[in-house]
Amino acid sequence: MNLDAIKQVYLIGIGGIGMSGLARYFKHLGCEVNGYDRTETELTKTLVKEGISVTYQDDVNSIDSIFHQPITATLVIFTPAIPKDSKIKAFFESQGHVLYKRSQVLGIISESRFTIAVAGTHGKTTTSTMVAHLLKDSGYDCSAFLGGISSNYDTNVLYGNNNTVVVEADEFDRSFLTLHPNIAIVTSSDADHLDIYGDKSHLLESFQLFLDKVVDGGTRIIRKGLEFKGQISYSGQEVADAYASNVHVREGEFFFDYQDANGKIEDIHLGIPGIHNVENAVAAITVARLLGISTKAIKTALTTFKGVKRRFEYIVRTPEVVYIDDYAHHPEELRAFLTSMRKLYPTKKLNVVFQPHLFTRTRDFVDGFAEVLSTADNLLLMEIYPARELPIEGVNSSWLLDKITAQHKQIVTAEEVLDFARNEKPDLIVTVGAGDIDKLVKPLQAILEHA
């Protein structure tokens, strides 16, 4: 496919974080961009404000007339989450269009560029965004396709003036196997997406295939302790080829030293909180050092890094109340997040609002979720967000709650979470999950800012 010949693009499932990035990319290139998604969100509203037409009806009549002619200048992209019986998808197929997955298009975009790809069952969004910020802020520059909204740039796609591209490499549906990275990072490989892979061995096999895609002479940067071989191991807590030491908190901010074969960078201030983010920063610094970025530029960029929306994002931060929102939806992500919360606020009562994501993930990791959520001082558990799935008999939040040993725990609705905030006026509360729990952020913020 010759992307230079594309004049108009239709995205089926445009509201996804990865799909919306492609929509913005092709709009930036001057293409006419339209799309469909099932529900309106803040992200789709933003796309509309940027001049991208979005429909929420799976109806052929909702498709703009310019897409009714099967011309070769039209590119149609779809997400695997779209139902097989989608009317819009069937329409484009009936026209004779070849429909491309997001991952295939991303592979084509990156194949002629120096590609830095960040993979992992968790940590990849923050790490890839951190790498991109290091390159942008230092003046090295890059383009980037990110799996979240960068707080520094308020977007999930960046445009650069050089041949370097940073890509979040998604393991879902084996999407990352379309890439041929010059530098590959693997942040984690915990069992996940078992509805796709069946078991962890097949997930690990897919990660190894991703690493095998690294071009000749390329570099593999792999977190220490994972089951893969790479030129560079890294760690945020123990000695490796590149590692953090002297990690500590000063006035609510994280500081650490970085060490690799080329020497030490001392007293790095990380602009976002979290022990796990120190480890992410070690991987990002390692990339920056490989590209010859100076120590001064690295330290400045990490100080100014604001993180990613919904990744340890401070919503309210006053002497009276702290409210943080996070995307964690796997037991290990939850563990890292809650551990960092304890380190930052050891004397405060931790109120956790959690929404499980997917019936299969809850079923597959119920004991891990129960163990981690039991560390909350007070747990407000919402019903499972189904996303693309149908219910599974016996798999529900009541089943999970029964396994949780926290003394204070209850199942709540969204409105009951808001009532809790109004009545209890908590001084430390977090909302966590990958579903639609983010709809609580603004109303909770309004309540807590006036508590």
VEXDREN-2710 file (C-alpha; in Angstrom, 1 decimal):
% VEXDREN-2710
k/r/px/py/pz
1/MET/0.0/0.0/0.0
2/ASN/1.3/3.4/-1.0
3/LEU/0.3/5.8/1.8
4/ASP/1.3/8.8/-0.3
5/ALA/-1.6/8.1/-2.6
6/ILE/-4.2/8.0/0.2
7/LYS/-6.6/11.0/0.1
8/GLN/-9.4/9.8/2.4
9/VAL/-9.4/7.6/5.4
10/TYR/-12.3/5.9/7.2
11/LEU/-11.7/4.3/10.7
12/ILE/-14.2/1.7/12.1
13/GLY/-13.7/2.1/15.8
14/ILE/-12.2/5.5/15.6
15/GLY/-12.7/6.2/19.4
16/GLY/-10.0/3.8/20.5
17/ILE/-6.8/5.3/21.7
18/GLY/-4.7/3.7/18.9
19/MET/-7.2/4.3/16.2
20/SER/-7.7/8.0/17.1
21/GLY/-3.9/8.4/16.9
22/LEU/-4.0/7.2/13.3
23/ALA/-7.0/9.5/12.6
24/ARG/-5.0/12.5/13.8
25/TYR/-2.0/11.4/11.8
26/PHE/-3.8/11.2/8.5
27/LYS/-5.7/14.4/9.2
28/HIS/-2.3/16.0/9.7
29/LEU/-1.2/14.7/6.3
30/GLY/-4.2/16.5/4.7
31/CYS/-6.5/13.6/4.2
32/GLU/-10.3/13.7/4.7
33/VAL/-10.8/11.6/7.8
34/ASN/-14.2/10.1/9.0
35/GLY/-15.0/7.3/11.4
36/TYR/-17.5/5.3/13.4
37/ASP/-17.6/4.3/17.0
38/ARG/-20.2/2.8/19.2
39/THR/-20.3/5.6/21.9
40/GLU/-19.4/9.2/22.1
41/THR/-16.5/10.0/24.5
42/GLU/-14.4/13.0/25.4
43/LEU/-11.8/11.7/22.9
44/THR/-14.3/11.5/20.0
45/LYS/-15.6/14.9/20.9
46/THR/-12.0/16.2/20.6
47/LEU/-11.6/14.5/17.2
48/VAL/-14.7/16.3/16.0
49/LYS/-13.4/19.6/17.2
50/GLU/-10.2/18.9/15.2
51/GLY/-12.2/18.5/12.0
52/ILE/-12.8/14.8/11.9
53/SER/-16.3/13.6/11.3
54/VAL/-17.5/10.8/13.6
55/THR/-20.8/8.9/13.6
56/TYR/-22.2/6.7/16.3
57/GLN/-24.6/4.7/14.2
58/ASP/-23.6/1.4/12.6
59/ASP/-25.6/2.3/9.5
60/VAL/-24.4/2.6/5.9
61/ASN/-26.5/5.8/5.6
62/SER/-24.4/7.5/8.2
63/ILE/-21.3/7.2/6.0
64/ASP/-20.4/10.4/4.1
65/SER/-21.1/10.2/0.4
66/ILE/-17.5/10.7/-0.5
67/PHE/-16.8/7.2/0.8
68/HIS/-19.5/5.6/-1.3
69/GLN/-17.2/5.4/-4.3
70/PRO/-14.7/2.5/-4.2
71/ILE/-11.6/4.4/-5.2
72/THR/-8.1/3.4/-4.6
73/ALA/-7.3/6.6/-2.7
74/THR/-9.5/5.4/0.1
75/LEU/-8.0/3.7/3.1
76/VAL/-10.2/1.8/5.5
77/ILE/-8.9/0.8/8.9
78/PHE/-10.7/-1.3/11.5
79/THR/-10.1/-2.4/15.1
80/PRO/-10.5/-6.1/15.9
81/ALA/-12.9/-5.1/18.7
82/ILE/-15.5/-4.3/16.0
83/PRO/-18.3/-7.0/15.9
84/LYS/-18.1/-9.3/12.8
85/ASP/-21.6/-8.4/11.9
86/SER/-20.9/-4.6/11.7
87/LYS/-22.9/-3.1/8.8
88/ILE/-20.3/-0.4/8.1
89/LYS/-17.5/-3.0/8.0
90/ALA/-19.6/-5.2/5.6
91/PHE/-20.3/-2.2/3.4
92/PHE/-16.7/-1.4/2.8
93/GLU/-15.9/-5.1/2.2
94/SER/-18.7/-5.2/-0.4
95/GLN/-17.1/-2.4/-2.2
96/GLY/-14.0/-4.5/-2.6
97/HIS/-11.8/-2.5/-0.2
98/VAL/-9.0/-4.3/1.6
99/LEU/-9.6/-3.5/5.2
100/TYR/-6.4/-2.9/7.3
101/LYS/-6.0/-3.4/11.0
102/ARG/-4.4/-0.5/12.9
103/SER/-1.3/-2.5/13.5
104/GLN/-0.8/-3.2/9.8
105/VAL/-1.0/0.5/9.0
106/LEU/1.4/1.3/11.9
107/GLY/3.8/-1.3/10.5
108/ILE/3.7/0.4/7.1
109/ILE/4.2/3.9/8.5
110/SER/7.2/2.8/10.6
111/GLU/8.9/0.4/8.1
112/SER/11.0/3.1/6.4
113/ARG/11.9/4.9/9.7
114/PHE/14.2/4.4/12.6
115/THR/11.7/2.8/14.9
116/ILE/11.8/2.6/18.7
117/ALA/9.1/0.2/19.8
118/VAL/8.0/-0.3/23.4
119/ALA/6.2/-3.5/24.4
120/GLY/4.9/-5.0/27.6
121/THR/1.8/-6.1/29.3
122/HIS/2.1/-3.0/31.5
123/GLY/4.4/0.0/31.6
124/LYS/4.6/0.4/27.8
125/THR/2.4/3.6/27.6
126/THR/4.3/5.6/30.1
127/THR/7.7/4.3/28.9
128/SER/7.0/5.1/25.2
129/THR/5.6/8.5/26.1
130/MET/8.7/9.2/28.3
131/VAL/11.0/8.2/25.4
132/ALA/9.2/10.5/23.0
133/HIS/9.3/13.4/25.5
134/LEU/13.1/12.8/26.0
135/LEU/13.6/13.0/22.3
136/LYS/11.3/16.0/21.8
137/ASP/12.4/18.0/24.8
138/SER/16.1/17.5/24.1
139/GLY/15.8/18.7/20.5
140/TYR/16.6/15.2/19.0
141/ASP/13.0/15.1/17.8
142/CYS/10.7/12.2/16.7
143/SER/7.3/11.3/15.6
144/ALA/5.3/9.1/18.0
145/PHE/2.2/6.9/18.2
146/LEU/1.2/6.5/21.9
147/GLY/-1.3/4.4/23.7
148/GLY/-2.4/7.3/25.9
149/ILE/-2.8/11.1/26.0
150/SER/0.5/12.7/26.8
151/SER/0.0/15.3/29.5
152/ASN/2.9/17.4/28.1
153/TYR/1.4/17.5/24.6
154/ASP/-2.3/16.8/25.2
155/THR/-2.3/14.3/22.3
156/ASN/-1.5/10.6/21.5
157/VAL/0.4/11.3/18.3
158/LEU/3.4/13.5/17.8
159/TYR/4.9/14.8/14.5
160/GLY/8.6/15.2/14.0
161/ASN/11.0/16.5/11.4
162/ASN/13.3/13.6/11.3
163/ASN/13.1/9.9/10.5
164/THR/12.7/8.6/14.0
165/VAL/9.4/7.2/15.3
166/VAL/8.4/6.0/18.7
167/VAL/5.7/3.4/18.8
168/GLU/3.8/1.7/21.6
169/ALA/3.9/-1.9/20.5
170/ASP/0.6/-3.6/21.5
171/GLU/0.6/-7.3/22.3
172/PHE/-3.2/-7.6/22.0
173/ASP/-4.1/-9.6/19.0
174/ARG/-0.3/-10.0/18.3
175/SER/-0.4/-6.5/16.8
176/PHE/3.3/-5.7/17.5
177/LEU/4.4/-8.4/15.0
178/THR/3.9/-5.9/12.2
179/LEU/6.8/-3.8/13.4
180/HIS/10.6/-4.1/12.6
181/PRO/12.2/-2.1/15.4
182/ASN/15.7/-0.6/15.5
183/ILE/15.4/-0.4/19.2
184/ALA/12.9/-2.7/21.1
185/ILE/12.0/-2.4/24.8
186/VAL/10.1/-5.0/26.8
187/THR/8.9/-3.7/30.1
188/SER/6.9/-6.8/31.3
189/SER/5.4/-10.0/30.2
190/ASP/2.9/-11.0/32.9
191/ALA/0.1/-13.3/31.8
192/ASP/-2.7/-11.2/30.2
193/HIS/-5.1/-11.3/27.3
194/LEU/-5.5/-15.0/27.9
195/ASP/-8.8/-14.8/26.0
196/ILE/-6.5/-14.3/23.0
197/TYR/-3.4/-16.4/23.9
198/GLY/-5.0/-19.2/25.9
199/ASP/-2.0/-19.4/28.3
200/LYS/1.1/-17.6/29.3
201/SER/3.4/-19.8/27.2
202/HIS/1.8/-18.5/24.0
203/LEU/2.0/-14.9/25.2
204/LEU/5.7/-15.3/25.8
205/GLU/6.1/-16.9/22.4
206/SER/4.6/-13.8/20.8
207/PHE/6.9/-11.5/22.8
208/GLN/9.9/-13.5/21.5
209/LEU/8.6/-13.2/18.0
210/PHE/8.4/-9.5/18.5
211/LEU/12.0/-9.4/19.7
212/ASP/13.0/-11.5/16.7
213/LYS/11.7/-8.7/14.5
214/VAL/14.4/-6.3/15.6
215/VAL/16.5/-5.4/12.6
216/ASP/20.1/-6.6/12.1
217/GLY/22.3/-4.4/14.2
218/GLY/19.4/-3.3/16.3
219/THR/19.2/-3.2/20.1
220/ARG/17.0/-5.1/22.6
221/ILE/16.4/-3.5/26.0
222/ILE/14.7/-5.9/28.4
223/ARG/13.7/-5.6/32.0
224/LYS/15.8/-7.8/34.2
225/GLY/14.1/-11.0/35.3
226/LEU/12.1/-11.5/32.1
227/GLU/12.5/-14.7/30.1
228/PHE/14.1/-13.1/27.1
229/LYS/17.7/-12.5/26.1
230/GLY/18.7/-9.0/25.1
231/GLN/21.8/-6.9/24.7
232/ILE/20.8/-4.6/27.6
233/SER/19.0/-5.5/30.9
234/TYR/17.5/-2.8/33.0
235/SER/16.0/-2.5/36.5
236/GLY/14.6/0.0/38.8
237/GLN/15.5/-1.9/42.0
238/GLU/18.5/-4.2/41.4
239/VAL/21.8/-4.2/39.6
240/ALA/21.6/-4.7/35.9
241/ASP/23.3/-3.3/32.7
242/ALA/21.3/-0.2/33.4
243/TYR/19.7/0.4/36.8
244/ALA/18.4/2.9/39.3
245/SER/19.9/3.3/42.8
246/ASN/19.4/5.7/45.7
247/VAL/15.6/5.9/44.9
248/HIS/14.0/8.2/47.5
249/VAL/11.2/10.6/48.0
250/ARG/11.8/14.3/48.9
251/GLU/8.8/16.5/49.5
252/GLY/6.5/14.2/47.7
253/GLU/8.8/13.9/44.6
254/PHE/10.8/10.9/43.4
255/PHE/14.6/11.2/42.9
256/PHE/17.1/8.5/41.9
257/ASP/20.6/7.9/40.3
258/TYR/21.1/6.1/37.0
259/GLN/24.0/3.8/36.3
260/ASP/25.1/2.0/33.1
261/ALA/28.4/1.0/31.5
262/ASN/29.1/4.7/30.6
263/GLY/28.8/6.0/34.1
264/LYS/26.4/7.5/36.6
265/ILE/23.8/10.3/36.3
266/GLU/23.1/11.5/39.8
267/ASP/20.1/13.0/41.5
268/ILE/17.5/12.7/38.7
269/HIS/14.2/14.3/39.5
270/LEU/11.3/12.5/38.0
271/GLY/8.3/14.7/37.2
272/ILE/5.8/11.9/37.9
273/PRO/5.4/9.7/41.0
274/GLY/5.8/6.0/41.4
275/ILE/8.5/3.4/42.0
276/HIS/7.4/1.7/38.8
277/ASN/7.9/4.9/36.9
278/VAL/11.5/5.1/38.1
279/GLU/12.0/1.8/36.3
280/ASN/10.2/3.1/33.2
281/ALA/12.6/6.1/33.3
282/VAL/15.6/3.8/33.4
283/ALA/14.5/2.2/30.1
284/ALA/13.9/5.6/28.6
285/ILE/17.2/7.0/29.7
286/THR/18.9/3.9/28.2
287/VAL/17.4/4.8/24.8
288/ALA/18.4/8.4/25.1
289/ARG/22.0/7.4/25.9
290/LEU/22.1/5.1/22.9
291/LEU/21.1/8.1/20.8
292/GLY/23.8/10.4/22.2
293/ILE/21.5/12.7/24.2
294/SER/23.4/14.6/26.8
295/THR/23.1/14.1/30.6
296/LYS/21.9/17.7/31.1
297/ALA/19.1/17.2/28.5
298/ILE/18.0/13.9/30.0
299/LYS/17.7/15.4/33.5
300/THR/15.8/18.4/32.2
301/ALA/13.4/16.3/30.2
302/LEU/12.6/13.9/33.1
303/THR/12.0/16.9/35.5
304/THR/9.5/18.4/33.0
305/PHE/7.8/15.1/32.1
306/LYS/4.1/15.3/33.2
307/GLY/3.2/11.7/32.4
308/VAL/0.1/10.3/30.7
309/LYS/-3.5/11.0/31.3
310/ARG/-5.0/8.3/33.6
311/ARG/-1.5/7.0/34.6
312/PHE/-0.9/8.1/38.2
313/GLU/-2.6/11.4/37.3
314/TYR/-3.2/13.9/40.1
315/ILE/-6.7/15.3/39.8
316/VAL/-6.8/17.1/43.2
317/ARG/-3.7/17.8/45.2
318/THR/-4.1/20.1/48.1
319/PRO/-3.0/20.0/51.8
320/GLU/-6.5/18.8/52.6
321/VAL/-7.1/16.1/49.9
322/VAL/-5.3/14.1/47.3
323/TYR/-7.2/12.4/44.5
324/ILE/-5.4/10.3/41.9
325/ASP/-6.7/8.5/38.8
326/ASP/-5.0/5.5/37.2
327/TYR/-5.6/3.1/34.4
328/ALA/-4.3/0.0/36.2
329/HIS/-6.3/-3.1/35.2
330/HIS/-4.0/-6.0/35.9
331/PRO/-3.0/-7.2/39.4
332/GLU/0.7/-6.4/38.9
333/GLU/-0.2/-2.9/37.7
334/LEU/-2.4/-2.5/40.7
335/ARG/0.4/-3.7/43.0
336/ALA/2.9/-1.2/41.6
337/PHE/0.4/1.6/41.9
338/LEU/-0.8/0.9/45.4
339/THR/2.8/0.3/46.6
340/SER/3.8/3.7/45.4
341/MET/0.7/5.3/47.0
342/ARG/1.8/3.8/50.4
343/LYS/5.4/5.2/49.9
344/LEU/4.1/8.6/49.1
345/TYR/1.3/8.8/51.7
346/PRO/2.3/6.3/54.5
347/THR/0.1/8.0/57.2
348/LYS/-3.1/8.5/55.2
349/LYS/-6.1/6.2/54.9
350/LEU/-6.1/4.8/51.4
351/ASN/-9.6/4.7/49.8
352/VAL/-9.6/2.7/46.6
353/VAL/-12.4/2.8/43.9
354/PHE/-11.7/0.0/41.5
355/GLN/-13.6/-1.1/38.4
356/PRO/-12.6/-4.6/37.1
357/HIS/-12.1/-4.7/33.3
358/LEU/-13.3/-7.8/31.3
359/PHE/-15.0/-10.9/32.7
360/THR/-12.1/-13.1/31.4
361/ARG/-9.4/-11.0/33.0
362/THR/-11.3/-11.0/36.3
363/ARG/-11.7/-14.8/36.1
364/ASP/-8.1/-15.5/35.1
365/PHE/-6.5/-13.3/37.8
366/VAL/-9.2/-13.3/40.5
367/ASP/-6.7/-14.4/43.3
368/GLY/-4.2/-11.8/42.3
369/PHE/-6.8/-9.0/42.2
370/ALA/-8.1/-10.2/45.6
371/GLU/-4.6/-10.2/47.2
372/VAL/-3.7/-6.7/46.0
373/LEU/-7.1/-5.1/46.7
374/SER/-7.0/-6.5/50.2
375/THR/-4.2/-3.9/50.9
376/ALA/-6.7/-1.0/50.6
377/ASP/-7.9/0.6/53.9
378/ASN/-11.3/1.0/52.3
379/LEU/-12.4/-0.6/49.0
380/LEU/-15.2/0.6/46.8
381/LEU/-15.6/-2.1/44.2
382/MET/-17.7/-1.4/41.0
383/GLU/-19.2/-4.0/38.7
384/ILE/-17.1/-5.5/36.0
385/TYR/-16.8/-3.4/32.8
386/PRO/-17.6/-5.9/30.0
387/ALA/-16.0/-4.0/27.0
388/ARG/-16.1/-6.5/24.1
389/GLU/-17.3/-9.5/26.2
390/LEU/-20.5/-11.2/27.2
391/PRO/-21.0/-12.1/30.8
392/ILE/-19.6/-15.3/32.2
393/GLU/-21.8/-17.2/34.7
394/GLY/-20.4/-16.8/38.3
395/VAL/-17.8/-14.2/37.3
396/ASN/-18.9/-10.9/38.9
397/SER/-17.8/-8.4/41.4
398/SER/-19.6/-10.1/44.3
399/TRP/-17.4/-13.2/43.6
400/LEU/-14.3/-11.1/43.7
401/LEU/-15.4/-9.2/46.8
402/ASP/-15.8/-12.4/48.8
403/LYS/-12.2/-13.2/48.2
404/ILE/-10.9/-9.8/49.4
405/THR/-9.8/-9.7/53.0
406/ALA/-9.9/-5.9/53.5
407/GLN/-11.8/-5.0/56.6
408/HIS/-13.8/-2.3/54.9
409/LYS/-15.1/-3.3/51.5
410/GLN/-18.4/-2.9/49.5
411/ILE/-19.8/-3.0/46.0
412/VAL/-20.9/0.4/44.8
413/THR/-22.5/2.2/41.8
414/ALA/-21.0/5.3/40.3
415/GLU/-23.6/7.5/42.2
416/GLU/-22.7/5.8/45.5
417/VAL/-19.0/6.6/44.9
418/LEU/-20.0/10.3/44.6
419/ASP/-22.2/10.0/47.7
420/PHE/-19.2/8.6/49.6
421/ALA/-17.0/11.5/48.6
422/ARG/-19.7/14.0/49.7
423/ASN/-20.4/12.4/53.0
424/GLU/-17.0/11.1/54.1
425/LYS/-14.7/13.8/52.6
426/PRO/-11.7/11.4/52.2
427/ASP/-8.3/13.0/52.3
428/LEU/-6.8/10.3/50.0
429/ILE/-8.8/8.6/47.3
430/VAL/-7.9/6.9/44.0
431/THR/-10.0/5.7/41.1
432/VAL/-8.5/2.8/39.2
433/GLY/-9.5/0.8/36.1
434/ALA/-9.6/0.7/32.3
435/GLY/-13.4/0.8/31.7
436/ASP/-15.6/3.8/32.0
437/ILE/-14.6/4.7/35.5
438/ASP/-13.0/7.8/34.1
439/LYS/-16.5/9.2/33.9
440/LEU/-16.3/9.7/37.6
441/VAL/-13.2/11.9/37.4
442/LYS/-14.8/15.3/36.8
443/PRO/-17.7/14.9/39.2
444/LEU/-15.4/13.6/41.9
445/GLN/-13.0/16.5/41.3
446/ALA/-15.9/19.0/41.7
447/ILE/-16.9/17.4/45.0
448/LEU/-13.4/17.1/46.5
449/GLU/-12.2/20.5/45.5
450/HIS/-15.0/21.9/47.6
451/ALA/-14.9/19.4/50.4
END
